[in-house]
Amino acid sequence: MTLSLHEMARMINTGAGSLGTCREYFDATTQKLEMLGIRDAGMERLRFAAG
């Protein structure tokens, strides 16, 4: 099953688990990638779509 960019963004913005929200995890991951100087075009598109 393949999710659209919009569907993935919605899941990031609404998902949560016992360790926190999906958005918190996603933001921490993208921040760490930036700190390491790693650019990931897919993550950047998803960040833009998630707002």
Helices and strands as residue ranges (DSSP letters): H 5-14, E 16-17, E 20-21, H 22-35, H 41-50
